[in-house]
Amino acid sequence: MTRILVIKLGALGDLVQAFAPFAAIRAHHPTAEVTLLTTAPFAGLMRAAPWFDRVVVDARPPWWNLAALVALRRVLSGHDMVYDLQTSGRSSRYFRLAGRPAWSGIAAGASRPHDNPQRNYMHTRARQRDQLRRAGIADVPDADLSWLATGGPVLPDPYALLVPGAAPHRPAKRWPAERFGGLARRLRDAGVTPVVVGTQAEAPLAAVILAACPEARDLTGRTSLAELAGLAARARLAVGNDTGPMHLAAAMGCPATVLFSRDSDPSLTAPLGHVPGQVRVIRVDDLATLSVERVAASLG
């Protein structure tokens, strides 16, 4: 049996951007054993996906840990084709560790290199489509995510998701929680229940929002990724920072407004929807200057 390995380690937004490539690789190798190498936070979600026969967790051991590297080499070895969708310095080093198999990626010596000189200036989805095209997979349509659409608690309609978190080490990517609170009040007054989602670490942000709008619901730390996807599929809209849950909401077809600061470039990483106008991007240098009124106006 043909054995295929796909490498995608994270983060959540990057993983979601790879859903279409995952589906395309599966369709291109319908009878192969397809394995995903990913990191622990995403293993559960990907084991429920229809694209992989096996999901293996990469603990990303330090290079000096020889015993761990030997174990990782066993995971990487024996594949007929490897699609490195991470295309990082680390994942490229896996090429040699795997024994130099047929390889799609940027590793020196790869048999199917993604050597487009413009790759660093391409949106993630466009870059991955180009990489797969050069590896012989010409068609990369949107993935069928119906398997994700029914998860999570069923809340009374209508409701809107608020995503106030972002990477903790990049505070400039966060719109102030007080502004989310002001937006929550506007949604409440329009008859839409605000629902705050995120990790448990973002519960303090939810507390600020609920202090401004007690009618909001706090689900921070209370949903798995699959449950969050189902919530997004049924939501009227989502508003949030440039962070993984907003990519998931967009992938599920939820109308979304995504807030960007100077810290990231939406032309390279913005969530993509399925139809024109589904995803709206607001970018300002400093999110502290972004008003509730401007965000509310984007909701239509």
DOKE-511910 format. One record per residue (C-alpha): x negated, y negated, z. Coordinates in nm, 4 decimals, decimal comma. Layout:
<recs>
> X/Y/Z;
...
</recs>
This chain:
<recs>
> 0,0000/0,0000/0,0000;
> -0,1185/-0,3515/-0,0812;
> -0,2003/-0,5473/0,2335;
> -0,1587/-0,9252/0,2399;
> -0,2702/-1,1618/0,5164;
> -0,1354/-1,5158/0,5593;
> -0,3137/-1,7533/0,7978;
> -0,1193/-2,0414/0,9545;
> -0,2189/-2,1344/1,3080;
> -0,0118/-2,4470/1,3829;
> 0,1035/-2,7027/1,4899;
> 0,4844/-2,6757/1,4670;
> 0,5273/-2,9379/1,1950;
> 0,2553/-2,7734/0,9866;
> 0,4175/-2,4347/1,0371;
> 0,7570/-2,5631/0,9230;
> 0,5985/-2,7218/0,6154;
> 0,4724/-2,3727/0,5288;
> 0,8169/-2,2062/0,5321;
> 0,8534/-2,2380/0,1540;
> 0,5019/-2,1005/0,0878;
> 0,5715/-1,8129/0,3281;
> 0,8862/-1,7215/0,1341;
> 0,7069/-1,7567/-0,2000;
> 0,4247/-1,5251/-0,0908;
> 0,6779/-1,2663/0,0260;
> 0,8660/-1,2881/-0,3050;
> 0,5410/-1,2552/-0,5016;
> 0,4421/-0,9407/-0,3069;
> 0,7787/-0,7682/-0,2519;
> 0,6383/-0,4209/-0,1773;
> 0,3246/-0,5237/0,0111;
> 0,2657/-0,5219/0,3842;
> 0,2493/-0,8918/0,4668;
> 0,0914/-0,9980/0,7974;
> 0,0902/-1,3469/0,9462;
> -0,1951/-1,4623/1,1671;
> -0,0704/-1,7470/1,3855;
> -0,0938/-1,8787/1,7405;
> 0,1075/-1,7743/2,0445;
> 0,3649/-2,0585/2,0501;
> 0,4966/-1,9584/1,7066;
> 0,4729/-1,5798/1,7178;
> 0,8268/-1,5239/1,8462;
> 0,9863/-1,7442/1,5828;
> 0,7858/-1,5876/1,3021;
> 0,8644/-1,2320/1,4144;
> 1,2296/-1,3162/1,3558;
> 1,1555/-1,4494/1,0057;
> 1,2244/-1,2298/0,7000;
> 0,8849/-1,2942/0,5405;
> 0,6453/-1,0816/0,7440;
> 0,6065/-0,7174/0,8354;
> 0,3669/-0,8000/1,1179;
> 0,2792/-1,1102/1,3173;
> -0,0580/-1,1164/1,4943;
> -0,1624/-1,3797/1,7479;
> -0,4967/-1,5535/1,7045;
> -0,6293/-1,6667/2,0417;
> -0,8926/-1,8731/1,8566;
> -1,1800/-1,7411/2,0679;
> -1,4991/-1,9451/2,0990;
> -1,7668/-1,8463/1,8520;
> -2,0000/-1,7325/2,1308;
> -1,7484/-1,4704/2,2528;
> -1,8804/-1,1775/2,0517;
> -1,6347/-0,9209/2,1886;
> -1,3381/-1,1393/2,0944;
> -1,4832/-1,2042/1,7497;
> -1,5234/-0,8320/1,6901;
> -1,1556/-0,7851/1,7780;
> -1,0592/-1,0719/1,5476;
> -1,2679/-0,9211/1,2689;
> -1,0653/-0,6010/1,2951;
> -0,7475/-0,8053/1,2474;
> -0,8886/-0,9916/0,9476;
> -1,0434/-0,6928/0,7709;
> -0,8868/-0,4529/0,5228;
> -0,6585/-0,6898/0,3330;
> -0,6303/-0,6973/-0,0440;
> -0,5513/-1,0689/-0,0479;
> -0,5659/-1,3491/0,2080;
> -0,3746/-1,6757/0,1761;
> -0,5360/-1,9273/0,4101;
> -0,2664/-2,1934/0,4470;
> -0,4432/-2,3464/0,7451;
> -0,7437/-2,4473/0,5307;
> -0,9360/-2,5746/0,8305;
> -1,3037/-2,5383/0,9089;
> -1,2189/-2,2602/1,1513;
> -0,9929/-2,0611/0,9211;
> -1,2456/-2,0966/0,6378;
> -1,5079/-1,9309/0,8591;
> -1,2712/-1,6332/0,8830;
> -1,3529/-1,5620/0,5148;
> -1,6945/-1,4236/0,6054;
> -1,5632/-1,2618/0,9229;
> -1,3070/-1,0758/0,7097;
> -1,5752/-0,9422/0,4761;
> -1,5159/-1,1826/0,1855;
> -1,1857/-1,0397/0,0523;
> -0,9853/-1,1968/-0,2302;
> -0,9108/-1,5345/-0,0748;
> -0,6929/-1,8388/-0,1478;
> -0,8200/-2,1426/0,0394;
> -1,1146/-2,3774/0,0646;
> -1,3782/-2,1387/0,2015;
> -1,7040/-2,1466/0,0076;
> -1,7066/-1,8448/-0,2218;
> -1,3264/-1,7960/-0,2227;
> -1,2064/-1,6064/-0,5297;
> -0,9064/-1,8382/-0,5701;
> -1,0347/-2,1695/-0,4393;
> -0,8141/-2,4695/-0,3899;
> -1,0698/-2,7041/-0,5368;
> -0,8376/-2,9860/-0,6421;
> -1,0418/-3,3015/-0,5671;
> -0,7188/-3,4803/-0,4712;
> -0,6102/-3,2234/-0,2108;
> -0,6779/-3,4531/0,0853;
> -0,4512/-3,7186/-0,0666;
> -0,1563/-3,4878/-0,1322;
> 0,1467/-3,4356/0,0878;
> 0,1210/-3,1067/0,2760;
> 0,3963/-2,9411/0,0717;
> 0,2510/-3,0566/-0,2603;
> -0,0959/-2,9426/-0,1553;
> 0,0297/-2,5977/-0,0588;
> 0,2293/-2,5611/-0,3820;
> -0,0837/-2,6505/-0,5773;
> -0,2913/-2,4046/-0,3768;
> -0,0471/-2,1209/-0,4449;
> -0,0197/-2,2128/-0,8131;
> -0,3960/-2,1776/-0,8437;
> -0,3654/-1,8405/-0,6694;
> -0,1076/-1,7187/-0,9232;
> 0,2200/-1,8068/-0,7467;
> 0,3891/-2,0614/-0,9699;
> 0,7317/-2,0877/-0,8047;
> 0,7590/-2,2247/-0,4492;
> 1,1266/-2,3193/-0,3940;
> 1,2801/-2,4213/-0,0631;
> 1,3110/-2,1251/0,1701;
> 1,6448/-1,9728/0,2700;
> 1,6750/-2,0544/0,6407;
> 2,0197/-1,9072/0,7009;
> 1,8577/-1,6670/0,9487;
> 1,7843/-1,9688/1,1711;
> 2,1126/-2,1570/1,1380;
> 2,3238/-1,9811/1,4001;
> 2,0954/-1,9889/1,7047;
> 2,1200/-2,1989/2,0170;
> 2,4112/-2,3274/2,2244;
> 2,7216/-2,4347/2,0347;
> 2,7920/-2,7919/2,1456;
> 3,1109/-2,9924/2,0862;
> 3,0958/-3,1779/1,7572;
> 2,9788/-3,4461/1,6882;
> 2,6368/-3,4724/1,8479;
> 2,2989/-3,6174/1,7546;
> 1,9537/-3,4927/1,8478;
> 1,7044/-3,7352/2,0013;
> 1,3377/-3,6319/1,9946;
> 1,1404/-3,8759/2,2157;
> 0,8228/-3,6687/2,2472;
> 0,5099/-3,6336/2,0362;
> 0,1546/-3,5091/2,0852;
> 0,0549/-3,6073/2,4424;
> -0,2918/-3,7151/2,3302;
> -0,1452/-3,9569/2,0742;
> 0,0825/-4,1941/2,2721;
> 0,0962/-4,4418/1,9826;
> 0,3211/-4,1915/1,8004;
> 0,5979/-4,2392/2,0598;
> 0,8809/-4,4905/2,0331;
> 0,9470/-4,6152/2,3887;
> 1,1918/-4,3953/2,5775;
> 1,3870/-4,7058/2,6804;
> 1,4624/-4,7719/2,3125;
> 1,5858/-4,4168/2,2740;
> 1,8118/-4,4944/2,5697;
> 1,9497/-4,7985/2,3886;
> 2,0096/-4,5900/2,0776;
> 2,1825/-4,3246/2,2894;
> 2,4292/-4,5863/2,4144;
> 2,5081/-4,6878/2,0565;
> 2,5680/-4,3277/1,9581;
> 2,7922/-4,2754/2,2623;
> 2,9937/-4,5850/2,1736;
> 3,0383/-4,4448/1,8226;
> 3,1772/-4,1203/1,9630;
> 2,8618/-3,9144/1,9073;
> 2,7047/-3,7310/2,2024;
> 2,3262/-3,7856/2,2281;
> 2,1363/-3,4625/2,2986;
> 1,7730/-3,4962/2,4063;
> 1,5454/-3,2089/2,3019;
> 1,1782/-3,1297/2,3463;
> 0,9471/-2,9398/2,5770;
> 0,9669/-2,9317/2,9551;
> 0,6764/-3,1769/2,9637;
> 0,9040/-3,4315/2,7969;
> 1,1709/-3,4105/3,0673;
> 1,0570/-3,7469/3,2157;
> 1,1360/-3,9110/2,8806;
> 1,4806/-3,7514/2,8870;
> 1,5322/-3,8872/3,2380;
> 1,4727/-4,2419/3,1119;
> 1,7250/-4,1881/2,8318;
> 1,9870/-4,0428/3,0652;
> 1,9391/-4,3299/3,3072;
> 2,0391/-4,5632/3,0241;
> 2,3134/-4,3335/2,8931;
> 2,4431/-4,0839/3,1517;
> 2,6729/-3,9273/2,8916;
> 2,3708/-3,7901/2,7029;
> 2,2779/-3,4239/2,7431;
> 1,9288/-3,3140/2,8429;
> 1,8085/-2,9917/2,6805;
> 1,4357/-3,0556/2,7174;
> 1,2596/-2,7320/2,8024;
> 1,5812/-2,5332/2,7590;
> 1,5657/-2,4166/2,3984;
> 1,3422/-2,1834/2,2047;
> 1,2303/-2,2903/1,8589;
> 1,4960/-2,0683/1,7004;
> 1,7641/-2,2177/1,9254;
> 1,6454/-2,5678/1,8410;
> 1,6772/-2,4863/1,4706;
> 2,0379/-2,3771/1,5178;
> 2,1176/-2,6926/1,7142;
> 1,9688/-2,9019/1,4342;
> 2,1651/-2,7162/1,1674;
> 2,4909/-2,8192/1,3365;
> 2,3941/-3,1739/1,4419;
> 2,5346/-3,4816/1,2692;
> 2,1888/-3,6410/1,2699;
> 1,8494/-3,6458/1,4387;
> 1,6239/-3,9349/1,5354;
> 1,2717/-3,8858/1,6589;
> 0,9023/-3,9471/1,6388;
> 0,6624/-3,7822/1,3956;
> 0,6590/-3,4477/1,5725;
> 0,7356/-3,0810/1,5078;
> 1,1054/-3,0704/1,6039;
> 1,1805/-3,3386/1,3461;
> 1,0241/-3,1199/1,0772;
> 1,2443/-2,8354/1,1966;
> 1,5549/-3,0564/1,1904;
> 1,4781/-3,1706/0,8358;
> 1,4192/-2,8128/0,7222;
> 1,7606/-2,7158/0,8594;
> 1,9285/-2,9819/0,6467;
> 2,0005/-3,2255/0,9298;
> 2,0120/-3,5944/0,8300;
> 1,7055/-3,7349/1,0018;
> 1,5354/-4,0652/1,0766;
> 1,1664/-4,0182/1,1550;
> 0,9598/-4,2906/1,3216;
> 0,5960/-4,3385/1,2230;
> 0,3270/-4,5646/1,3627;
> -0,0095/-4,6459/1,2133;
> -0,1365/-4,3232/1,3712;
> -0,0065/-4,1059/1,0867;
> 0,0711/-4,1389/0,7187;
> 0,4188/-4,0300/0,6049;
> 0,2973/-3,9960/0,2459;
> 0,0902/-3,7002/0,3657;
> 0,2923/-3,5473/0,6474;
> 0,6531/-3,6733/0,6563;
> 0,9256/-3,4121/0,7020;
> 1,0972/-3,3266/0,3755;
> 1,4667/-3,2632/0,3353;
> 1,6622/-3,0739/0,0735;
> 1,8465/-3,3625/-0,0930;
> 1,7572/-3,7272/-0,1613;
> 1,8296/-3,9517/0,1351;
> 1,8503/-3,6723/0,3923;
> 1,5273/-3,7864/0,5596;
> 1,4648/-4,1549/0,6229;
> 1,1242/-4,2766/0,7333;
> 1,0619/-4,5944/0,9316;
> 0,6973/-4,6891/0,9614;
> 0,5597/-4,9785/1,1632;
> 0,2074/-5,0347/1,2903;
> 0,3163/-5,0382/1,6539;
> 0,6318/-4,8497/1,7555;
> 0,6673/-5,0822/2,0552;
> 0,7749/-5,3494/1,8053;
> 1,0498/-5,1354/1,6503;
> 1,3979/-5,2469/1,7558;
> 1,6968/-5,0325/1,8394;
> 1,8949/-5,2319/1,5835;
> 1,6646/-5,1338/1,2968;
> 1,6755/-4,7662/1,3858;
> 2,0528/-4,7729/1,4306;
> 2,0928/-4,9381/1,0902;
> 1,9114/-4,6463/0,9276;
> 2,1777/-4,4025/1,0462;
> 2,4374/-4,5292/0,8024;
</recs>
